[in-house]
Amino acid sequence: MFWNKKKLRVGRLYACLTGTYAGAFLIYIRTRKDEHGFLRSPEMVNLWVPKKEVDFAIEGGILEFVTDVPAFTKTVAAAKFEENELRL
């Protein structure tokens, strides 16, 4: 099957190739208003990015799809993301 790799889906892992977060892996967790929420690895910290910037980064090759993470990893990442949100 073919899926649109440019469309964000919960649990997708992206590599940031350039810029401030070059070398980081971002797991997409959720969206709120005009921002997408990612768990940044290996630091395991939350990162909120405006939707327009994410769209630009995906189209421009700054964010590159890596894989869909396994269900257990997705669950753990979402739990860590929510834990981080409560600490803010």
N, C-alpha and C positions, 0 to 999 in steps of 0.2 A: 504494500500500500504506500501511497505517496501522501505526505502531509505537507502543509505549508509551513516550512521551517522559519518563515519570517513572522508568523503570527505567534504572539505570546500565549503560552498555556502554562497553567500552574505546574510546577515541577520541572520545567525545562531549564537546562543548564547552558549558560552562555559564557564565552570567554571574551574578556575585554582586551583588545589587541593594542590600543594606543591610548594616550591621554593619562589623566591622573590615576586611573585605576588599571593601568596596563599590567597584565599578568594575573589579574584577579578573575575568579570565577563568580558568576552571579546566578543564583537560583531564583527564578521568578516565583513570587508568593501570592501577591494580590494587588488590586488597584483600588485607589481611593481618589475620588474627584478627578483631578487632572494629573495624578502621579501614579507611577508604577512602583511597587515595593519589591525589592530584591534582598536576599540574604547574601552578603558578600563573603566569599571564602578565600583564603583560609582564616581570616580574622573573625568570621561569624558575627558580623555586625550588620545592622539594617542600613539599607540605602534606598532613599526615595528619590526618584528621578522623574522630572516632568515628561508626560507622554510624548510631546513633540521631540524632545531630545532622544528618547528611546527609539522612536520611529526613524529619526535621522541616523542614529548610530547603527541600527540594523540595516537600513538601506545603504549606508555608506561603508559597511564592512568593518565598523569599529567594534560592534558586538557581533560575535559569530556563534551560531548555534553549535553546541557540542553534542548533547544527548538529552533524552528524557531520563531523569533519575529514577531509580527503582522506587516502588511504593513506600518502603520503609524509610528510605532516605528522604523522600518528600515529606513524610509525616514528621520526622525528626527536625527537618529544616523549618517546617511551618511552626512547630512548637517552639523552637529557638527564636524565630522571628517574633512570635507573640510574646515570649518572655522578655525579649529586648524592648518591645513596645511598652510593656508594663513598667519597665525600669526608667523610662523617659520622664 
